[in-house]
Amino acid sequence: MTNAQELASNTAAVFSGGDFPDKYLYSNRPVREEIIEEFGEGQSVYAVITRNAYGSLVLNTARVLFADIDNPKEEAPPNPIKPLLGLLGKFFGSSNLPSELLPDELLGEAPDDVPTRVAEYVRNSPGLGLRLYRTAAGFRCLITSREYDPLSEESKQLLSDISSDPLYVKLCQVQECFRARLTPKFWRCGAQGPTVRFPWANASQEQSMRDWEQVYRRCIEGYATCELLESLGTQEMHPQIAPIVELHDRLCCQAGRPLA
C-alpha cells in the first residue's frame, strides 16, 4: 500500500479511535469525532466530514492542504505622551479627543498584512496555486495546484512560512490530515453549545445532540464561515483538488452574510 493510500484510509480511521485530549484538539492523541460523511471508498477515502466537540462540521482531507492564519492583533507600543491625553481631553471638554489632533500611531491597530505576505509567498513559489479566504478571526489558505502529505516536513515548512496557527500545524500532525471548519461557531451566531460529546454514553445523549443540531442549523442560516478574497498564482487546478474546492466553497461561502 502506498503512503498516499495509507494516509487516505487513516483520515477516516483516526476518528473511530483515539481518546479525548485534555485540551480539545491540541493534544498528542487523535480526537474522536462523529463521522458525518466520507468521500471515496475503501482505501481510497480522500476526505471526511466530522462534527467537532462544539458542534461545527469540519472537512478533513488526506492530501489537500488547508492553512489557518490568525489575524494579527498588534498593539501600539507605549507612548510617552499618552499620560498627557487626559489633560488635553479636559481642555477640549471631552474624554474623546478629535482624531485629527492625535498622532497616527495612536489611531487604532495597524492594518493586517496577511494578504500581502501570502501573495508574496506565492510569487516566490513558481507553479503554486492558492485560494485566499477571509474568516471571522483571520484567513484561510487552500492550495489548489498540488497535493501534500500532512506528515511531511515540506508541509510543515509551508505552513510555517505563511505563519499558519502553530496549534493548527500541530493538529495536522496529530490527526494525519488537514482540516477546515465548514460551519460557523455557535457562539458567534447567538446559539447555545451542545451539552453532550461524542461518543454518546447512551441513546438519550445522542437524541440530545440531534435536537441541538436542529436548533444550531436554524441559528447559522444567516451566516457564512469564510469568503473568497482572491485566487493567487497558477490557475490550473489539480484534478483531485477540484471536488474539495467545490465542496468547501458550497458549504462555507455564502456571499453577503456575516462571517462566523
C-alpha positions, 0 to 999 in steps of 0.5 A: 500500500502506498503512503498516499493510500495509507494516509487516505484510509487513516483520515477516516480511521483516526476518528473511530479511535483515539481518546479525548485530549485534555485540551480539545484538539491540541493534544498528542492523541487523535480526537474522536469525532462523529463521522458525518460523511466520507468521500471515496471508498475503501482505501481510497477515502480522500476526505471526511466530514466530522462534527467537532466537540462544539458542534461545527462540521469540519472537512478533513482531507488526506492530501489537500492542504488547508492553512489557518492564519490568525489575524494579527492583533498588534498593539501600539507600543507605549507612548510617552505622551499618552499620560498627557491625553487626559489633560488635553481631553479636559481642555477640549471638554471631552474624554474623546479627543478629535482624531485629527489632533492625535498622532497616527500611531495612536489611531487604532491597530495597524492594518493586517498584512496577511494578504500581502505576505501570502501573495508574496509567498506565492510569487516566490513559489513558481507553479503554486496555486492558492485560494485566499479566504477571509474568516471571522478571526483571520484567513484561510489558505487552500492550495489548489495546484498540488497535493501534500502529505500532512506528515511531511516536513515540506508541509510543515515548512509551508505552513510555517512560512505563511505563519499558519496557527502553530496549534493548527500545524500541530493538529495536522500532525496529530490527526494525519490530515488537514482540516477546515471548519465548514460551519460557523461557531455557535457562539458567534451566531447567538446559539447555545453549545451542545451539552453532550460529546461524542461518543454518546454514553447512551441513546438519550445523549445522542437524541440530545445532540440531534435536537441541538443540531436542529436548533444550531442549523436554524441559528447559522442560516444567516451566516457564512464561515469564510469568503473568497478574497482572491485566487493567487498564482497558477490557475490550473487546478489539480484534478483531485483538488477540484471536488474539495474546492467545490465542496468547501466553497458550497458549504462555507461561502455564502456571499453577503452574510456575516462571517462566523 
